Every structure is written in C-alpha cells, then in structure tokens.
Amino acid sequence: MTTGLIPGGQPPDPRPTGSLPQQRREPVGHAAQHVENRSRSSVITARAAASFEPVGRSVASARSFVRDTLQGWGFADIVDDAVVLTSELVTNAVVHAGTSADLLCLRSDEGVRIEVADRYPEREIPLQGAAINMGNPDREGGRGLQLCAALAGRWGVEYTPTHKTVWFQLDLPARAVGTRAAGPALPADLLPLADGRVRVAVIQIDRTGHITAWSEDAEELFGYPAEQVTGKPLTDLAAWPHTPGTSTGIAEALQLSRWEGSYGIRAASGRVTPVYASHLRVRDTGGEPSTVCLVVRDHERAVLQTPLRVPASDTSTTSEGQGTDPFEVFIGYPAPDDLDGLLQRTVERARDMLDGDSAFLLLATDDETELEVRASTGLPSARQRFARVPVEAGPGRYGSARMPAVHDDLTAVPGAVPLLNGTGMRSIVTVPLKVEGRLTGSLGVAAEAPGRYSNEEALRLQFAADRIALAVESARLGELERLRRGSLNFLVEASDLLAGTLDRDQTLALMAQMTVPTLATWCAVYTIAHQASEPYLSYVLHEDEELIDGIKSLLSKVPPPDPVPTPGARVWTAPGEVAHQAALRSSMRSLGLSGGPTRQVTPGIGPTLATASAVGGETVVLPLVARNRVIGMLTLGKPTDEHFRQEILELAEDLSRRAALALDNARLYSERTAISQALQRSLLPPELPVIAGVEVEVIYRAAGEGNEVGGDFYDVFPISDGAYGFAIGDVCGTGPNAAAVTGLARHALRLLAREGLSGPAVLERLNSAILDEGARSRFLTLLYGEMRPQEDGSAELKVVCAGHPLPLRLRQDGSVEPAAEPQPLLGVIEDLELYEQTVTLDPGDVLLCVTDGVTERREGARMLGDDGLADVLTTCTGLTAGAVAARIMRAVERFASDAPSDDMAILAMRVPGLQKD
C-alpha cells in the first residue's frame, strides 16, 4: 500500500497517468469549477490518498487508513459510517472485482468526500434515479451501493473505459464552536448532587506508575500531603476492583491512552474512599509519557463522566414515510466490552424491529464450521444456550448460514432450522454477520404466523447486521482475550497446586476441586491401576455437597467409560440416560403405576429426581494420559439442558494433561517411597532385647526428608547365654549409599560375634569385608562391645573404639569420664591391630554412646563438642536410661535453630543395681 497526505495541497496521484478523468489532476483552486461533474461545492482543505493491492488483507488496511485519516482531521462523529462504507467498496474492488483499489479522502468545510476506484468498469452499476431498485438482497456483492444510499448524504458512480469510481460524501453535524457534547436544560431538582465545593484531585503518574504530582484537592480528599505520596506507586493507594484474568488492572489502565471508571483510594485514615477517575495519557516535549488522573468522589462522578454517545437524530424518512429504524439508534452506542449484554440487546431490538415473536444470535467458531447460540429472546434460552448447529446445514443457499434466507412456513420444510424445532415458530428470516468477508455469526427473527417476512425485511435485517457485526466481533475478541488470560492464570495456579503435592489422594481431590464449579457442575475421576484392570471410580464432587452421594451411587451402577487414549473431550450419554430411567421408575413406584399397590409418594423420590437433574445435562470424558498410558478418565458434567462451551472444553483438556502427569508422579512417588521404606526398615534392628539388670535406650534420627536410615546405625543383640553385643557406628556420608554400608556392617557384626570371635577379631574381619567392596567401600567409625551382667548388680563391658567418638561413663557422684581409648577406624587400611578394653559399670552408672552428628552439632561458629556433651551428661545423675537419652537429644536440638544436617544416634545403657525385697 502507498499513501500520501498533503493538507490543503495537491496529493500524490496513486493512479497511472491517463487512468482517471482529467479533472482529478487539477490543483485545489480549480476544484470548484467541477460542481456539475463531481458535486464539489466547497474548497478542499486536505487530501489523503492510498492504493491497495487486490488481496483480502487490503480491506483491513483501507479501514485503518480511513479511520486514522478522519480521526486526524477531528471528524470522530462520522468515522464509523465512513469505515463501513469504505470497507464495502474496497471489498467490491479487491475481492469481487479482483483489481487494485485507489482510495482518495477529501476534506472540506462541509464534510468529507471519499472516492474508491477500481479497474473493472464493465461491471453492472445500478442507476440513481427517482425509483431505485436495490436488487435482491440474496445477490453476492452490490451491498456497498445500498449502504451508500442509506448512510451517505450524497453519493454517485463515475466510470471511464479503464476505471470505475464510487464516491460518497458524509456531512458533519452542525454544532456550536467548542461544543463536543451537550445535554438538555434540566430543572434544578434534576441536576446531579454534589457537596458545597466539588474537589477535583489532579494526580500525575510517570511511566513507571509512580506519583509525581499531587494537588491540594487531592490532599483534602485523601488526607496525604504531597511530600508523603510523591514517588510512591499509585498501586499502593488504589483499591482496585479486579479479578485476575477477567478485567483490566490499575497498571494496565495507566498505560491506556484514555480510561474512565470507578475504584477506591485508601485515605490516610485507613478507610477506602470510592472515587470516579478519568485518566489521560500525555507526553512532554521531550517525548516522556505520563498519565494525568482527574479524580472526584464517586457520588460526584457526573463532573467527569463522559455521557453516552447517542447518534444525532435523523429526521429523514424512507420512501414509505417511516422514521429512522429503532435498530439504527441502538447500534450507535453498544457497550463493546459487554458481549452478552450487547448480544441480548441486539436480539431484542431485532425482534422489535421486525415485530417478531422470537429472535436469536449465533456466533461462529474459529474454523467457521459451526455456530454457537449466544443470545435469544422468546425461546427457551436455558436449553439453547451454547448449543451448536452446523454452518452448512443442507444443500442450497437456504441451508447455509453464509447467505440471507427467508422461510415462509417451517412446517412445510421440517428440520430446516433445527434451533426452532418444537418452539411453534413458523416463519423466519436469517442473515449472516460478516466482517471483511468472513462469517462471524448469524442473526435470525422468527414469528408464530406463517408468511410474515419477505426480502424487504431481510434487507432491513441485513443492514442492521452489517452495522452491528464489527462491534460484535470486537466484543467477542475482547471476551476471548479475557478468557485466554483467565485460562492462563487458571492453568498456572492449577500447575502450582498440582506440583505442590505428591500424595495420590490429595491430587485426586485437587483435580476435582479445580474443575468444580469453574469448569463444570460436577466431576468424577476414574483411575486405572494397571493396563489390564478396569477403571475404578476414585473421586466424585458436586458443587452441592448433598448431591455427591447420589451421583456416586448412580455412577457405581453405570459401566465406566472406555479408556480411549484419543485426546479431546467426547460425549458420554450413559449417566444421563440411567439417571432419567431411575427417576422414572422411582416416580412410577411412588405413584403406584408399576403394577403394585397404590401408595403415597415416598421421600426417596426427591433425591432421585435431584440426582437425575444434576447429571441430566451434557457429560464429557477426557482421558488422563501420562507417559503414553491411560491412567484414568476425568468426567465433567452439567445439569439438565446445559452444554459446555468449546473454550471450556479446551481448557479442561489442558488441565487434564497436567493433572494426569501429576497423578502419575504421585503414583510413582508412592511406589518408590513404599519400596524405600521397606528396604530402610530392614536395616534397623527389629527390636531391642530385654537385658536383665541393664536398662537400654536408643534414639535415632536420619538426616534428609523421607529417610529412615542413613549412615549412622546401632544394634543391641544377644550373643550367647548371659552375653550381649552392642554397637554404634557412623559410615562416611548420608543417604542410600551410606545406608548400604550400614546394612553390611550391622549384619556382619551379628554373624561374626555369634561365631565366638573376640571384639578385635570381629572388627578386623568387618574391615576386610568393607575393603572388598572396592569403589563402593566407605570408611566406618565403630564402637563395638560385649556386655555381661554380674550377680552383684554390676555389668562387665569389653569395648573396642575404632575411630568413633569415645563412650562416656557417668558415675553416681556426677563425674564423667571416657570409657575407652581411640583406635584406627575401619575401611582405610588392611592390617589393623585392635585391642579391647574392659569397663565395669557399677550400680547407678550410665554408659553414653553417640555418633558425631551429636558432638558436631553447630550454631554458626559454635559446636557442641565432647566437652559440651559431657556437661549435659553431668546433669543426668539418677535418671533412667530413657530419660538420659531424651535429655541429650533435647540439648542437641536446642543448641541450634536449623534442622540437623547429619544423622544422629544415641545409645544409653544404665545399671540400676540389685532390687531389695
């Protein structure tokens, strides 16, 4: 596309030399000489010209060019009409005629004249005369000239052997100088209320959203002095009525060129002041953008609020003497952001315009293969809403929604309009909604009497549909964008929730709670344990908790849906059918119609009917596929006569993929956790033996989440009659690798000790076994001993301490001393020379054995150490073995605030002495 704009001068000519009438190339001063030929009766003050290639996208480019040109000239009041007419004429040129289009905009003191020229002059052109026949509205093309006649103040057609030019002129509405909009004079009692002095706060916001200026009225309204709020973001003060994903936030509103609306400002008192604000985006001379906010109290919004744009009254009448069509008035001020409201008002006005009994509006899907019911009046809307019908319902143009159609009597053609089956409507007129040649919807009006509509009504309805199509499409795209944002936020939140748990039951509950009621009225989740197993009903949820048991009972009687891995939602009719049959049988039995004796209606019919109503709508099944295997099905349902929107089904499909992976991850985690726990439990002693004359207590803590066993271990076991072995050790490292050496050491100790070997011989053979592990071997510190209770109440211990923290002996007088000497650790050198030491525990003595996770407990640079442990042990005189171990563990835990990073084991043995009778 090439364009040029020269205010008040000669534009660059976009056409080849000699391709247009000679007078178009004359200077501006000569334009008034061609009043007869070109209907130009005033001086041209600005021109804009452009050329467009013969491709479909040129229509949109032409629309943008005209809109930008007229808005730049300050003619916002006629932009919409000019864009509609230009769109039709350029479409005729580049789409239907298949030639390039030359567009020329001329500004004068009376209005705007727009010319569209193509290079297909031999096409049929209707002549403008006293009796104008606009032709059949079913014809393809030609509608642009009809719109010119309806909307333009003046229009005409010129042609040469090489060009055809269609031009139209839009006159500017008469208004006083400086007046943009005005309301009628009102009595004083009807004027809006305001306080004695209206305060308008002026707040300026920089490009980052921070306050740079704060007026005196802002100080009075909200209580903040300017120096307190300057530099702060407006979002700190604004109480924005915003739901994520469904509307514009304060940050987005400040980026818009202009915005009006209500929100709240948190005053210095802490209370929120409702306000009405008008935001205007400006830039300074250096090009830096900022936003100026004018703010008043909400009940004084009339000071700032822009009145609704009402089109200027049109006193012209048609050839039949009728006034302006009421639908034309309506479409002058639709609410572009409220799609449902816009569609509902459209069908109501369309019904009133054609004096019909009902009306409906359908919007096309993205692929234009189906139409979805979005608004209706005079029809059972609850049953029809979001129902779908094909665009091409049958052969011929009467079966296609792409062309206008009039049916005199639907009873003569049963099923011609499936949407009206069983409604009593007989005559109907339908017209397409198109934007730039693309089908975006269908508008229909129906009546109960036959023969109510003709081509004249079809033309009137088509004019209305053409006027409203752009607004509807704009609102629909806005709704889709809000839905997409909401969907993205929904999926992000759902992913975070699903990723936050590895519990299977909690994952099932989250899946159902995220779908109800956001996506569906009720939900059921089936799971499949193995490929050969049947689907199992695992979870049911309804937005009304009282109906959950009824739905669960109903679904348990219905064969589960087939686990088909095909992606996408498929309809499942079984629950609705079974619910209907069950409710019918219950009703007949209650009324005595099933052959049995007549009896009164039982209370049980209520829940049955409620369940049937809850699942009587559309039910869809989505497969839960993870790692190329169907692990379950997600079933979503609606109550009676309700359907799912395609956008909801697509969102549910995205959710099902995430939920399936989360569910499978939970299954895998549960399986691996069970295996890990079983293996770890096998590394711990089954239970501590009961030793006559000796108290034994053990406390064990493995570092790391989900670990029951780490690198520390302990064991107390019988060796022979009257002799018991005990051990406490620490394998280098933590986790499963250390636990593997733990299992080797604990089981080897038991086997070797029961062979009758001495303590040093047991440890030397264990050292060889560890070294035989090769690269998997790890060094090991170990305290091993044999204990024999004596008849005098004491206990004799033979101890070997191989690189382990020394055991501490607590006497009855409170003194603490090491009970062994340090020797080399295991798993490092092959030839070890170890020896054992004999220790006697007198009655009341305690032997405390710990791993280095206890003594090396740290808080910053401080460490508990051997001395700290000994200090704690001195306070344990007179305590039982269990109390001693518990006090040591509490002291270790309180020494530092952080969770322990190393495994810990505490083994306490106490000789209580002989009991006196």
N, C-alpha and C positions, 0 to 999 in steps of 0.2 A: 504494500500500500504506500502511496506517496501522497503527502498532504502539503498544504500551504495556507498561511493566514496573513492577510495584509489589511489591517483596519483602515477603512476609508480609501483604499487604493485598489490598483488592479491586481487580482490574484494570479499566480502562475497557472497557466492553462493546462489542465491534465490531459486534454484530448489531442490527438494528432491534428496537424494543420489541415484545414479544409473539411474536418469531420463534423463540424457543427455549423448552425446558421451564422452568417457573418456578424449579426449584431451582438453576439456574445463576446466578441473580441474587442469591442469598442471601450474606450475609457469610461470611468464613472460619470463624468459630466454629461455624457450622451445617453445615459440610461433612460432619462425621462422622455426621450424622443420616441420610444417604442411602446407607448401606452397601449395602443391597439393590439400589437403583436404579443407583448409579454405581460401586460397588466401591471406594469410597474409605474406607480403614480407618485413615488417619493424618491428622495435621494438615497442611494445606497451608501451606508456609513461603514460597513465592514463586510468582508467576504472570507469564506473558508472553503477550500476545495480539496478533494481527495479522490483517488482512483483505487478500485478494488478488483482483485483477480477473480475469475469465475470458479471459486471454491466455496464450500459451505461455511468455513470459518470467517469468510469476509462479512457475513451478515452481522456477526457479533462485533467485528471491528467497526462496521459502519454505525452500529448503535452507539458504541463508545465514542466514536468521533463526533456524532451529533450531540450526544449528551454533554461531552466536555466543552464543545463549542458554545452551546446555548447557556450552560452554567457560567462559562467565562464571560459571556455577554450580559449576565444578570437576568436571564429570562427563565427562571426556575419554574414559573407557573405553566409554561407551555412545553416543558421538556418531555413529559410523559407522552403527550399526544404526538409530538414530533418524532420521538423514538419509535412509537408503534407504527406510524405511517412509513417512516424510513425503512424499518425492518421489513415490512411487507413489500415495498417497492424494490428494495435491493434483493430480496429473496426472489422476486419475479425475474430480476435481471440475471443474477449469477447462478440461480438454481434451475428455474424453469426455462429461461431463455438460453442459458449456458454461455453468456458473454460477460465480459468485464463490465463494471458499473462505474460511472463517473458521478460524483456527488458534489453539489455546489450549495453552500449556505450563504444567503444574502441577508444582511441586517439593514433595516430602515427604521424611520421614526414611527411607522405604523405597526410593524411586526417583523416576522421572519418568513422568508421565502426559501424553500428547499427544492432543488431540482435533482432528479435521478435520471440519467441517460444510459441506455444500453445500445447494442449494435444489432438489434433484431427487429427492424421497423415493420416487417410484414406481418407481425402477429395481429390478431383481431383486437381492435380497440373500440369500446363502446362510445358512441357519440353522445355528447352532452346536449340535451335539448329539453323541451318542456316536459315530455313524458319519458322518463328514464326507466329503462328496464334493466335491472341489475343482474338478470340472468338467474339461472338455477344455482342455489347455494351448494348443491352437491358437486358442482364443477371443481376440478382441480385448478387452482390459480384464479386470478381475477378479483380476489377479495381486497387487494390493496386499493383498487379504484373505488370499491364500495366504501371502504373506510375513509378515503379522501372526501367522498361526498358527505359522509356522516360527521366527520370531525373538523375538516378544514373550512376556513371562511371562504376561500376561493381556491380552485384547482383547475387543471387543464392538461391537455396532451398535445405535444408538438412532435412532428416527425419529418424526417428528410429521407432521401434514398439510402442513407447509411446509418441513421440514428433514430431512436425514438426517445423523447424526453417527457417525463411526467413531472409536473410541478404542483406544489400546493403552498398556500400561504396561511399562516396562523397569526391572527391578530392578538395584540397584547390587551389584557383587560385594563379598562380605564381606572386609574387610582390617583389619589392626591399625591403631591410631591412628598417624599419621605414616609409615606404610609405603606407598611408591609402587610399588616392585617388590622382589622378594626372590628369591634363588636358593637351591638346596638346600644343606644342610650337606655339606661335602666333606672328605675326608681331607686331612691337611696336605700330602702329597706331590702332590696335585692342585691346590693353590692356585697362583695366578699368581706368578711370580718377581719379586722386586724387590730393590734394593740394601738395605743395612742401614738406611739412612734414606732414605725417599722424600721427594724435594723437589718441591713443587708451586709453580711460579712463578706469581705473580699480576701481571699486566700490565694497566694501564688505558690505553685509547686514546680520544682525543677524537673529535669528529665529523669532523675532517679527516684522521684516520688517524695522528696524531702521539702518541707515548708521553707520558703524563702521570704515571704511577706505575710503579715498578719495584721489586719486593720483594727481600728478602735472598736468598730461594731462587733468584730469577732471577739475582742476582749470582753465586751459587755455581754455577749450571748453565752459564752462558754467559760468565762472566768479565768482564762490563762493570759498572762501578759505576753507580749510579743517575744521578749527575750527568753521566755521559758520554753516556747514551742519552736522557735526558729531553728532549723537544722534537723528537726525530728521528722521521721516519715509520717505522712498522713495516716497510714495504716495503723499507727499506734493510737490514734484518736478515733478512727472511724469504726462504728459498729455496723458492719456490712451484712445485710440480709442475704447471705449467699450460701447455696448448697453446692459442694464441689461437683463439677462436671455438668451442671444444669443451667448455669447463668454466668453473667459477666462479673468478675470480681473488681474490687476497688483499683487494683493495679492495672487491670485491662481497661477499665473505664477512663483512667487518667491518660491512657495512650490514644484514646479515640479523638477525632477532630472536634466532635461536639457530643455532649451527653447531658441528659436531664433525668432526674429521678430522685427517689427518697432513700435515705438511710439515716443513721444516727451518729451523733458526735458525743463522746464521753467528756462531760464537763468536768471542771476542777472539783466540783462537789462529789464526783463519783457517779452521778446519775447520767443516763443517756438521754440526750436531747434529740427528739425526732426533728429532722431538717429536710428541706427540699433544696436541691442544688442544681446549678447549671454550670457545666464545665466547658471551657473553650480552650482549644489547643492553639498556641501562638508561637511566634519565634521573634527573636530580637534582630537587630540589624546585623549582628554577626552570625546569624543563622542558628543560634542556640534555641532549641524548643523548650517551652514550659507550658504549664496549664494554669489558667485563671479560673478560680472557683467562686461563683456568687452563691451565697448560702443564706437562706431565711428559715425561720421556724416553719415546721410542716403545715401548721394551720394557716400560714400566710403564703402558701405556695402560689396563689393567684398572682403575686408580684412577679414571679419568674416564669411560671409555667406557660409554655407555648400553646396557644389554642389549637384545637384540631383543625386540620386543613380541610375546609369544606369547599368544593368546587363552586366557581361562580355560577349563579343561576343562569340558565339558558332559556330565554323566552321564545326561541324559535320553535316552530311546530312542524310536524311532518305534513305530508300531502293530505293525510286523513284528518288533520286538525288535532292530533293528540299532542300532549305536552311531553316534556323530557321523560324518558323512561326512568322509573324509580331505581332500576338496577344501575343505571349510569351514575346516579347520585351516590349510591352505596360504594361503588368501586373507587370513588375519588379519595376515600380515606380508610382503606383497610388497615388493620393492625398487622404489619408484616412479620412480627415476631411471634404472634399467637396463631399458629397454624390451625389448631382445632376450632378456635373461635372464628377465624376467617372462613374456614370451610363451612361451618354451621350457618353463619350469616349468609354465605353465598347461596346455599341450597334454599334457605328460607326466602331470600329475595327472588331467586329464580322461580320458585313455586308461586309467589305472589305476582310476579311479573306476567306469567302465562296463565294465572288463575287455575293452577293445578291442585290436585289433592295430595300429591307427594312429590318429593324430589330427592335426588341422591348425587353424590360426587365421589368418584373413584380416582385414585392416583396410581400411575403406572409404576411397576417395579423397574429396577435399574436396567434389566435386559429387555424391557418393553414387551414381554410375553404374557404378562398377567396384569390385571387391575385389582386394586385392593380397596374395599369400601372404607371410606374415612369419615363420611358425614351423610346423614339422611334426615328427612323430616316426613312425617306421615307414614313411616314404615317402622317395623319392629327393629329399631336400631340395635338393641342388645343382641339380637340374633344375627344381624347382618354385619356388625362392626368387625373389620379386618378380614371378612370373608373375601375370597378371591375368585375372579372369573377370568377366563382367557381373553386376550385382546381379539384374536381371530376365533370367534365362536362358531362360525359356519361359513359356507361358501357365499360369494357375492358380497356386495358392499354393505347390505343390511346386517351381515354377520360380523362386520369389522367395526371396532371402536375408533378406527382412524378416520372415518367419514361420518358426516351427519346422517341421521336416519329418523324417519317418521313411521310409526306403526299405527294404523287406524284402529285395529282391533286385534289384541293379542290372543283372543280366543280362537281366531282363525289360523294362527301360527303358534301352536303350543310350544313352550320352551324357547321362544325366540329371545326372551330376556329372562334368564334363569333367576335373576335377582328378584323379580316380581312374582315368581310363582307362588300362588296361594295368597296373594295380597289383595285380590279383587280389582287391580288396576287393568284397564283395557287399552287405552291409547297412551302413547308415549312418544316423546321426541328426545333424542340424544345427540350431543355434539361433542367433538373432541376438544381437548385443551392442548394446544401446541405452543412450543417455544422454539423459535428458529427451526421450524420444520420437524421437530422431534416431538413425538407423542408423550405428553406428561400426565394426561388424565382424561376423564370423560365426565360430562355433566348431563343429567337427564331430569326431565319433568314428566310426570305421569298423571293421568286422570282416570276416574272410575267409569266415565262415559266413553263410548267409542267415538271415533272421528272428531276428536276435539282439536287436533293440531294439523297444520299444513306447512308447506315450505316457508310461508311468511313467518310463522312462529319459529321455525328452525333458524331462519336468518337472524331474527332478533336475538335468539338464544346464543347463536354463534358469535354475534357481535359482542355480547356480554362475556362469553367465554374467552374471546380473544383479549378483551380488556383485562380480565382477571387472571389470565394464565401466567403472566410474568410474576405478579405478586404471589400467586400460589406457589410457583416453582421456587421463588426466592425464599418464602417462608419454609417450604419443605426442605430446601438445602440447609437453611439455618437450623431446623429441627434435627436433621441428620447429623450436622456438625455437633450439636449439643449432645445427641445420643452417642456419637463416637467418643466425645470427650468423657461423657459419663461412663461409657463402656470401658474405656482405657483405665479410668480411675477404679472402676469396679474390679477389673482383672488384676490391676496392680495390688489392690487391697486383698483380693482373694489369693493371689500368689503368695503374698506375705503371710497370710494366715495359714495357708496350707504348708508353707515351708517351715512354719514355726512349730510343727508337731511331727513326731514320728510314731505316734500312737494310732493304731488302726481304728479303734472305736471313736476316738476324737476326730480323726479325719473324716469318717463317715458322717458324724454329726455336723461338722463344718460344711461339708458338701451340701447337705440338706438345708442348713440354716442360711447359706448364701443364696440359694435358689428361691426360697420361700420367705417373703412374698415378692421379692424383687423380680423374679422371672416367671414364677408360676404360683398357683394357689396351693397346690400340694405336690409332694415329691416322694418318690420311693427309690431306694438304692438296692440293686441286686448285686451280689458278689459271686464269683466263681473261683473256688479254691484251686481246682485242677482242671486241666482241659477235658478230662473225662467226666467231671462232676456236673450236676445240674445247677443252674442259677439258684441262689438262696436269697430270700428276702431279708436283708440285713437292717434296713432302717426306713422308717416312714415318718413323714412330717406334714402337717397341715397348718395353715395359718390360724385355724380354730382348733385348739388342743382337744376339745371334746369330740372331734371327728376322727382323731388319729386311730383310736382302737377300731372303729367301724371300717375305716379304709384298710387297716392292716388285716382285719378278718376277711374282708372282701378279696383282697389280693392273694391271701393264702389259699383261696378256693379257685383262683384263676391260674391256669398254666402260665409259667413265666414266659416273657418274650424270648424269641430265638436270639442267641448271642451272635448276631451278624456283625462282622468287623467293618462293614461298609460305613465310611464316615457320613455324618449328617443325621438329621432327625427324620425318623419315619413314624407314621401314624400307627397307633395301637388301639384298636377298637374294642378289644375284649373286656376291659374293665367297665366301660360304659354300658355295653350290652348286658353283662352279667348283673350289674347294679340295677339296670332297668327291669330285668326279669325277676330279680329277687324282690324288688319293691312291689312289682305287680302281684307276685304270689302272696306276699305278706298282706297286701291290701285285700286280695280276694279271700284269704283265710279269715282275716279280721271281719269281713262283711258277710261271711258265711256263703260264699259263692263257689267254693271248691268242692261241693258235694257233701260236706259235713253239716252239722247243725249250726244254725244261725246263732251268733254270739256278738257281744258288744266289741267295738274296736279296742284292741289292746294297746297299752302304752308302747309296745315294741315297734309299732309301725312308724313312730316318729323318727327314731334313729335310722331305720332302714331307708325311709324316704330322704332323710338328710344326707345319708351316705350316697344314695343314688344321685341326688342333686349335686353333691360335691365333685363326683367323678364323671358326671354326665356330659361334660364338655369335651374339647379336644384333648387327647392324650398322645404324647410323643415319647419315643425311646431313643436315647443317644448311647452308643456303645462307649464303654470305658476301655480304651486300648492303650496298653503300655508294653513297650519292648516287643512289639509285633504279636501280642497275645491279648485276647479279650478277657479282661479280669472282672468284668461286671457290666451293668447297664444302669444308666441314670434315666429315670422315668419322671416326666413332668406332666402335670395335668391342670386343666381349667374346669370351672364349674359349668353347669348346663348352658349350652348355646354360646359358649365363648371360644374364640380362636386365638392362636398365637400369631404375633406379628413376625415377619421374616427377620427383622433386626434382632428380636429377642431370641429366635432360634439360632441365629448365627453367634450371638453372644453366649448362649448356652453351650454351643458346640466348642467354642474356645475354652469355656470353663471346664467342660468335660475332659478335654485333653490334659489340662493342668491337674484336675482332680484325679484322673487315672494315674498319672505319674506319681502324685503324692501318695495315693493309696498303695501303689505297688512298692514305693520306697518304704512305707510303713510296714508292709508285709515282710519285705526283705530284712528290714532292721529288726523286727520281732523275731524272725527265724534265727538271724545271726546272734542276737542277744541271748536267746534261749540256748544255743549251742555253746556260746562263750561262757555263760553262767554255769552250764553243766560241766564243762571242762575245768573251769576255775574251782568249782566246789570239790572236784576230785583231787585237787592239790592240797586242800586243807584237811587236817585231821578230822575224822568223823566226830569224835567227842573226846573230852579229857577223861582219863581214868580216875577212879576214886582210890586215893592212896591213904591207907590207914596211918594216922599220926602226922600227916603233912597236908596243909592247905595249898592248893594250886589255883592260880587265876591268870588268864591271858586276855589281853586287849590287843586287837589287830585292826589297823587302818591302812588300806591300799590307796595310793595316790592315783588320781585320774578318774574321770567320770565313767561309771559302768564297770569298773574293775573291782573284783572281789579278792583277787590275789595279785601281788606284784613281785618285786624282787626280795622282799623280806618274808621269812617264814619261821614257824615254830613247830615243835612237836613234843609231846609227852606220851610215852608208851611203856608197857611192861616188857622186861627182858627175860626174866626168869622169876622163880618164886622169891618174893621179897625184894627184888631189884627192879628199878625203873630207869629208863633212859629219858633224858630231856635235851633239847637242842633249840637254839635260836640263831638264825643266820641272816646274812644280807648278801644277795647276789648283786653284782655291779649293774646298775641301771634299773629301769622300771618297765612296766608293761608286759606284753606277752612273751617277748624274748627272754626277759629275766625270769618270768614265771616258768618257762620251760626248764631252766636250770634248777629252779626251786623244786619242781617235781622230781627231777633226777636226784637231788641231794636228799630230800626227805625220805623217799622210798629206799634209797641206798643205805641210809643210816639205819633204818629199821632192820633190813636184811642182814647187814654186817654185824650189828650189835647182837642180834639173836643167834649168830654163829659162835658166840662166846669170845669174840675178839676184845682186846682191851681198847680203851679210848684212843690212844695214839695209833694203833693198828687200823681202827675203823676209819680215822680221818686220812691216813696215808692211802688207803685203798680208794676212798672217795676222791682224793686229789688225783689219782691216776685215771679214774673214770671221767672226771671233768676234762682232763687234758686230752683224753681220747676223743672228745667231741670236736677237736680240731678248730676250724674257724668259728664254729658256733659256741665254743667254750667261753666262759666268763670267770673272772676271779671271784672268790667267795670268801667272806669272813664268817667264821662259825664258832660258836661256843657250844661245846658238847660235854655232857656229864652223865654219870651214873649215880643214882641215889639209893641208899639202903636205910630205911627207918630202923632205929635201935630200940631195944627193950627199955632202956632208961628214959625214953621220950625224945632223945636227940635224933639226928639224921646225919649219916656219913655220906659225903659227896666226893667223887673223884672227877675233876674238871680239867678240860683242855681248851684253852682260849686261842684259837688260830686267827690272829689278826682282827678279832672282834672287840668292841668296847668291853672293858673289864666288868665282870659282875660285882655288885656292891652288896656288902653284908651289913645289915642294921642290927645292932645289939640292943638288949633291953634298956641299957643306960643311955641310948640315943646316939651312940658313936657309930660312925660309918667308915668302912674301910674296904679296899679292893679285896676280892676273894680269890684272885688268880693273877698270874703273870702273863704278859703278852708274848705270843709266839707267831711264826710266819703264817700268812694267810694261804688259802688253797687256790689251785688253778693257775699258779705262776711258775713254780719250779717243780722238777720231777722228784728229786730226792729230798724228802722232808725228814727232819729228825724232831719229832714232837715228844713231849712228856706230859704226864698227868700229875695234878696236884690234888691233895686230899684236904677237904674242908669239913669241919664238923659244925653243924648248926645246933646250938643249944636251944632248949625250950624258950619260945618268945622271940628267937632270931628270925630275920627275914632276909632272903636272898633275892635281889632285884637284878634281872637281866633285860637289857634293852638293845634296840638297833640304833644305828647312827642317825636315823630320822628323828629320834628324840633328842639326842645331845646336840645335834646340829640345827635345831630349830632357831631361826633368825628373825630379828626385827631390825631392819636397817643394818647397821654395823655391829649390833649386839648379837651374841649367840649364847644359848643356854649353857652348853658345855658340860663337862664332867663335874665341875665344881657346883654349878647351878643345880644339877640333878642331885648331887649329894646333899645340898642344902634343903631341897624339898623332901628328900628321904628322911632327914633327921626329924621332921615334924610328924612322922608316921608311926612313932613308937606306940605300941599297944593296939594298933589297928589290925584287922584281919587282912589276909592276902588280897581279897577282892577290894577292900577299902584302900589298901596301899596302891594297887594298880589304878583305881579310879582317881585318886588324888594326884598321882603322877600325870595321868592323861589330862586332867583339868589344868594343871600347871603348864603343861606344854601348849595346850590350846590357847590359854590366856596370855602366853608370852608374846605372841604376835597376832595381829588382826587378820593377816592374809591366810587363805586356806593352805594347809600343808602341801609342799611340793614334793615330798619324799614319803615312801612307805614308812610305817611305824609299827613296831611290835613291842609289847611289854609282857614279860613273864615274871610273876611274883610267886615265891614259894615261902611258906611260913611254917615253922614247927611250933604248934601250940603247947606241946608237952603232955604229960600223962594227966588224965582226969581223975580226981579224987572222989571216992564214993561219999 
